[in-house]
Amino acid sequence: MKFVLFLLPLLLLLNGCVTTSPEPNPAILRVGITPNSPPLIFKQGGRISGAEADFARIVSAALGRELVFVEVPWDKQIDHLERDKTDIVMSGMTVTSVREYRVNFTKPYMISGLTALFRRSDYAASGLVPSVIRHQNGNIGVIDDTTGEMYATSIYTHATIIPYKSKHSAVKALKDRKVGMIIYDAPMIWWIAAENEADLVAFPELMNNEPLAWAISKHNLGLLDEVNAILDEMKEDGSGKRVLENWFPRM
């Protein structure tokens, strides 16, 4: 499976990790994160880690601004951005037409997508063929308020879609045989499968294509232009690709 990977020089400076939201300051870059989605953004040994964290450090260094991570519940990310509590959301956000009404997205930094997770006892890895995905008609688990929920609801009209508040509760439901599969963002599904390889197996292909990008408020066009310029530099020298390959070694 292949992601379209672009991006910039690896200047991993600045450890920035704060959970409060300071007042706007041109010397500070306040990055909204929901650190519960490894390998994109999560906490590892008390440090904010993941591909998004590495990119946040790169972008803040390129802008010459101090990095401050602002932890925000996922369903409040755009609200915080609109209320000027953060400057940019860097937390694995998919570009959708609905979200584009409320925020400006930077150029995509990665093309990701959705995939599915199964119990290994039900499907050996060799048995995970596309027909297995297409013909699901039982209970399907999704994470509430995600593109996975929207996709499953529109595609699997003969199945029962069961939303869960967190991936942990969805995974528990899968292990407890309350759902037959989970549909969620591919990077997180593959991470979950790696953590539970004795019990769970991930479908090894993307079910669709979804651009991931960083969200910036509609009134902050200057920052949008600056970050897009950084993305262009990343694409030219290819060093940002190394960040993604570090977190997604088989892509």
One Martini backbone bead per residue (centre of mass of N, CA, C, O) as a GRO file, in nm:
protein
  251
    1MET     BB    1   0.099   0.034   0.019
    2LYS     BB    2   0.034   0.379  -0.075
    3PHE     BB    3   0.156   0.684  -0.012
    4VAL     BB    4   0.152   1.021  -0.052
    5LEU     BB    5   0.467   1.173  -0.014
    6PHE     BB    6   0.563   1.459   0.154
    7LEU     BB    7   0.847   1.696   0.240
    8LEU     BB    8   1.101   1.817   0.489
    9PRO     BB    9   1.341   1.918   0.686
   10LEU     BB   10   1.517   1.771   0.961
   11LEU     BB   11   1.435   1.985   1.247
   12LEU     BB   12   1.445   1.850   1.556
   13LEU     BB   13   1.319   2.077   1.742
   14LEU     BB   14   1.157   2.139   1.988
   15ASN     BB   15   0.937   2.002   2.245
   16GLY     BB   16   0.673   2.111   2.282
   17CYS     BB   17   0.449   2.084   2.584
   18VAL     BB   18   0.111   2.184   2.616
   19THR     BB   19  -0.231   2.218   2.767
   20THR     BB   20  -0.257   2.507   2.728
   21SER     BB   21  -0.400   2.835   2.620
   22PRO     BB   22  -0.259   3.085   2.496
   23GLU     BB   23  -0.220   3.375   2.390
   24PRO     BB   24  -0.175   3.548   2.131
   25ASN     BB   25   0.150   3.502   1.957
   26PRO     BB   26   0.390   3.559   1.712
   27ALA     BB   27   0.615   3.370   1.875
   28ILE     BB   28   0.379   3.154   1.870
   29LEU     BB   29   0.283   2.805   1.815
   30ARG     BB   30  -0.046   2.681   1.824
   31VAL     BB   31  -0.106   2.332   1.854
   32GLY     BB   32  -0.360   2.128   1.774
   33ILE     BB   33  -0.432   1.832   1.976
   34THR     BB   34  -0.505   1.462   1.971
   35PRO     BB   35  -0.321   1.225   2.166
   36ASN     BB   36  -0.480   0.920   2.026
   37SER     BB   37  -0.309   0.858   1.723
   38PRO     BB   38  -0.140   0.617   1.647
   39PRO     BB   39   0.135   0.751   1.461
   40LEU     BB   40   0.056   1.061   1.453
   41ILE     BB   41  -0.069   1.120   1.765
   42PHE     BB   42   0.106   1.094   2.084
   43LYS     BB   43   0.203   0.940   2.385
   44GLN     BB   44   0.561   0.896   2.480
   45GLY     BB   45   0.695   0.914   2.772
   46GLY     BB   46   0.553   1.217   2.799
   47ARG     BB   47   0.569   1.261   2.488
   48ILE     BB   48   0.510   1.413   2.200
   49SER     BB   49   0.421   1.204   1.926
   50GLY     BB   50   0.484   1.160   1.591
   51ALA     BB   51   0.440   1.286   1.285
   52GLU     BB   52   0.301   1.551   1.372
   53ALA     BB   53   0.513   1.636   1.580
   54ASP     BB   54   0.748   1.658   1.385
   55PHE     BB   55   0.614   1.870   1.201
   56ALA     BB   56   0.572   2.088   1.414
   57ARG     BB   57   0.876   2.132   1.466
   58ILE     BB   58   0.945   2.212   1.180
   59VAL     BB   59   0.750   2.450   1.137
   60SER     BB   60   0.836   2.625   1.380
   61ALA     BB   61   1.131   2.654   1.292
   62ALA     BB   62   1.071   2.784   1.010
   63LEU     BB   63   0.907   3.031   1.153
   64GLY     BB   64   1.035   3.116   1.438
   65ARG     BB   65   0.853   2.954   1.655
   66GLU     BB   66   0.719   2.865   1.935
   67LEU     BB   67   0.621   2.560   2.066
   68VAL     BB   68   0.266   2.474   2.132
   69PHE     BB   69   0.083   2.235   2.277
   70VAL     BB   70  -0.277   2.179   2.236
   71GLU     BB   71  -0.511   2.014   2.410
   72VAL     BB   72  -0.790   1.867   2.228
   73PRO     BB   73  -1.078   1.771   2.161
   74TRP     BB   74  -1.175   1.657   1.867
   75ASP     BB   75  -1.472   1.805   1.863
   76LYS     BB   76  -1.301   2.102   1.928
   77GLN     BB   77  -1.091   2.198   1.720
   78ILE     BB   78  -1.247   2.408   1.544
   79ASP     BB   79  -1.346   2.585   1.771
   80HIS     BB   80  -1.066   2.676   1.872
   81LEU     BB   81  -0.977   2.802   1.608
   82GLU     BB   82  -1.212   3.014   1.582
   83ARG     BB   83  -1.137   3.129   1.890
   84ASP     BB   84  -0.819   3.162   1.909
   85LYS     BB   85  -0.670   2.904   2.072
   86THR     BB   86  -0.547   2.837   1.791
   87ASP     BB   87  -0.350   2.817   1.482
   88ILE     BB   88  -0.327   2.492   1.444
   89VAL     BB   89  -0.407   2.174   1.302
   90MET     BB   90  -0.212   1.867   1.407
   91SER     BB   91  -0.430   1.566   1.389
   92GLY     BB   92  -0.528   1.390   1.145
   93MET     BB   93  -0.687   1.562   0.927
   94THR     BB   94  -0.943   1.546   0.713
   95VAL     BB   95  -1.045   1.636   0.406
   96THR     BB   96  -1.353   1.819   0.381
   97SER     BB   97  -1.621   1.992   0.266
   98VAL     BB   98  -1.734   2.069   0.541
   99ARG     BB   99  -1.471   2.182   0.676
  100GLU     BB  100  -1.416   2.404   0.451
  101TYR     BB  101  -1.628   2.609   0.569
  102ARG     BB  102  -1.442   2.665   0.847
  103VAL     BB  103  -1.164   2.601   0.701
  104ASN     BB  104  -0.828   2.605   0.615
  105PHE     BB  105  -0.631   2.416   0.405
  106THR     BB  106  -0.365   2.281   0.340
  107LYS     BB  107  -0.165   2.115   0.186
  108PRO     BB  108  -0.116   1.806   0.146
  109TYR     BB  109   0.095   1.559   0.326
  110MET     BB  110  -0.120   1.316   0.279
  111ILE     BB  111  -0.235   0.999   0.156
  112SER     BB  112  -0.495   0.831   0.278
  113GLY     BB  113  -0.726   0.616   0.472
  114LEU     BB  114  -0.924   0.338   0.490
  115THR     BB  115  -0.975   0.053   0.712
  116ALA     BB  116  -0.968  -0.285   0.844
  117LEU     BB  117  -1.069  -0.483   1.135
  118PHE     BB  118  -0.994  -0.813   1.264
  119ARG     BB  119  -1.023  -1.126   1.360
  120ARG     BB  120  -0.802  -1.379   1.334
  121SER     BB  121  -1.000  -1.623   1.376
  122ASP     BB  122  -1.172  -1.542   1.111
  123TYR     BB  123  -0.905  -1.410   0.952
  124ALA     BB  124  -0.674  -1.468   0.762
  125ALA     BB  125  -0.458  -1.285   0.592
  126SER     BB  126  -0.517  -1.446   0.315
  127GLY     BB  127  -0.847  -1.383   0.350
  128LEU     BB  128  -0.821  -1.063   0.289
  129VAL     BB  129  -1.039  -0.984   0.073
  130PRO     BB  130  -1.239  -0.762  -0.079
  131SER     BB  131  -1.504  -0.933  -0.036
  132VAL     BB  132  -1.502  -0.918   0.271
  133ILE     BB  133  -1.558  -0.616   0.281
  134ARG     BB  134  -1.814  -0.581   0.093
  135HIS     BB  135  -1.999  -0.828   0.256
  136GLN     BB  136  -2.076  -0.677   0.498
  137ASN     BB  137  -2.386  -0.734   0.732
  138GLY     BB  138  -2.343  -0.665   1.017
  139ASN     BB  139  -2.142  -0.550   1.258
  140ILE     BB  140  -2.003  -0.214   1.265
  141GLY     BB  141  -1.724  -0.044   1.370
  142VAL     BB  142  -1.687   0.294   1.494
  143ILE     BB  143  -1.589   0.625   1.516
  144ASP     BB  144  -1.699   0.894   1.638
  145ASP     BB  145  -1.681   1.154   1.422
  146THR     BB  146  -1.585   1.015   1.146
  147THR     BB  147  -1.511   0.906   0.831
  148GLY     BB  148  -1.577   0.612   0.895
  149GLU     BB  149  -1.873   0.658   0.962
  150MET     BB  150  -1.960   0.783   0.692
  151TYR     BB  151  -1.873   0.551   0.511
  152ALA     BB  152  -2.029   0.313   0.637
  153THR     BB  153  -2.315   0.438   0.608
  154SER     BB  154  -2.301   0.459   0.285
  155ILE     BB  155  -2.205   0.154   0.210
  156TYR     BB  156  -2.346  -0.018   0.463
  157THR     BB  157  -2.683  -0.067   0.432
  158HIS     BB  158  -2.694  -0.385   0.562
  159ALA     BB  159  -2.575  -0.273   0.818
  160THR     BB  160  -2.464  -0.222   1.153
  161ILE     BB  161  -2.381   0.084   1.292
  162ILE     BB  162  -2.131   0.125   1.555
  163PRO     BB  163  -2.058   0.371   1.771
  164TYR     BB  164  -1.758   0.497   1.925
  165LYS     BB  165  -1.570   0.702   2.141
  166SER     BB  166  -1.334   0.486   2.103
  167LYS     BB  167  -1.093   0.267   2.003
  168HIS     BB  168  -1.094   0.093   2.260
  169SER     BB  169  -1.399   0.019   2.255
  170ALA     BB  170  -1.396  -0.104   1.970
  171VAL     BB  171  -1.186  -0.326   2.021
  172LYS     BB  172  -1.342  -0.468   2.245
  173ALA     BB  173  -1.589  -0.537   2.068
  174LEU     BB  174  -1.433  -0.717   1.875
  175LYS     BB  175  -1.323  -0.922   2.084
  176ASP     BB  176  -1.638  -0.968   2.191
  177ARG     BB  177  -1.821  -0.998   1.923
  178LYS     BB  178  -2.003  -0.726   1.854
  179VAL     BB  179  -1.818  -0.711   1.602
  180GLY     BB  180  -1.670  -0.781   1.278
  181MET     BB  181  -1.568  -0.479   1.231
  182ILE     BB  182  -1.336  -0.207   1.170
  183ILE     BB  183  -1.355   0.140   1.079
  184TYR     BB  184  -1.054   0.325   0.998
  185ASP     BB  185  -0.773   0.468   1.003
  186ALA     BB  186  -0.503   0.318   0.878
  187PRO     BB  187  -0.271   0.394   1.073
  188MET     BB  188  -0.431   0.296   1.329
  189ILE     BB  189  -0.494   0.008   1.244
  190TRP     BB  190  -0.198  -0.087   1.211
  191TRP     BB  191  -0.120  -0.029   1.502
  192ILE     BB  192  -0.325  -0.211   1.643
  193ALA     BB  193  -0.232  -0.473   1.504
  194ALA     BB  194   0.060  -0.460   1.624
  195GLU     BB  195  -0.045  -0.471   1.930
  196ASN     BB  196  -0.256  -0.736   1.825
  197GLU     BB  197  -0.138  -0.987   1.648
  198ALA     BB  198  -0.274  -1.241   1.790
  199ASP     BB  199  -0.592  -1.125   1.738
  200LEU     BB  200  -0.536  -0.920   1.497
  201VAL     BB  201  -0.635  -0.797   1.162
  202ALA     BB  202  -0.541  -0.616   0.878
  203PHE     BB  203  -0.621  -0.456   0.610
  204PRO     BB  204  -0.365  -0.397   0.348
  205GLU     BB  205  -0.570  -0.175   0.235
  206LEU     BB  206  -0.728   0.075   0.081
  207MET     BB  207  -1.069   0.189   0.057
  208ASN     BB  208  -0.955   0.484   0.022
  209ASN     BB  209  -0.909   0.840  -0.035
  210GLU     BB  210  -0.735   1.071   0.200
  211PRO     BB  211  -0.660   1.382   0.277
  212LEU     BB  212  -0.404   1.528   0.466
  213ALA     BB  213  -0.418   1.818   0.686
  214TRP     BB  214  -0.397   2.154   0.787
  215ALA     BB  215  -0.564   2.371   1.005
  216ILE     BB  216  -0.691   2.705   0.937
  217SER     BB  217  -0.810   2.990   0.980
  218LYS     BB  218  -0.982   3.218   0.784
  219HIS     BB  219  -0.815   3.481   0.912
  220ASN     BB  220  -0.516   3.319   0.847
  221LEU     BB  221  -0.359   3.366   0.559
  222GLY     BB  222  -0.062   3.403   0.630
  223LEU     BB  223  -0.012   3.120   0.751
  224LEU     BB  224  -0.100   2.959   0.509
  225ASP     BB  225   0.126   3.059   0.319
  226GLU     BB  226   0.367   2.971   0.492
  227VAL     BB  227   0.302   2.665   0.509
  228ASN     BB  228   0.292   2.611   0.205
  229ALA     BB  229   0.587   2.687   0.157
  230ILE     BB  230   0.701   2.462   0.333
  231LEU     BB  231   0.577   2.228   0.173
  232ASP     BB  232   0.733   2.287  -0.086
  233GLU     BB  233   1.011   2.237   0.036
  234MET     BB  234   0.959   1.947   0.120
  235LYS     BB  235   0.907   1.835  -0.163
  236GLU     BB  236   1.181   1.907  -0.292
  237ASP     BB  237   1.382   1.755  -0.072
  238GLY     BB  238   1.225   1.496   0.079
  239SER     BB  239   1.263   1.488   0.402
  240GLY     BB  240   0.968   1.442   0.499
  241LYS     BB  241   0.946   1.148   0.411
  242ARG     BB  242   1.113   1.040   0.653
  243VAL     BB  243   0.904   1.079   0.866
  244LEU     BB  244   0.692   0.878   0.754
  245GLU     BB  245   0.886   0.633   0.730
  246ASN     BB  246   0.935   0.610   1.033
  247TRP     BB  247   0.613   0.548   1.094
  248PHE     BB  248   0.591   0.401   0.784
  249PRO     BB  249   0.796   0.151   0.681
  250ARG     BB  250   0.589  -0.003   0.447
  251MET     BB  251   0.520   0.247   0.230
   0.00000   0.00000   0.00000
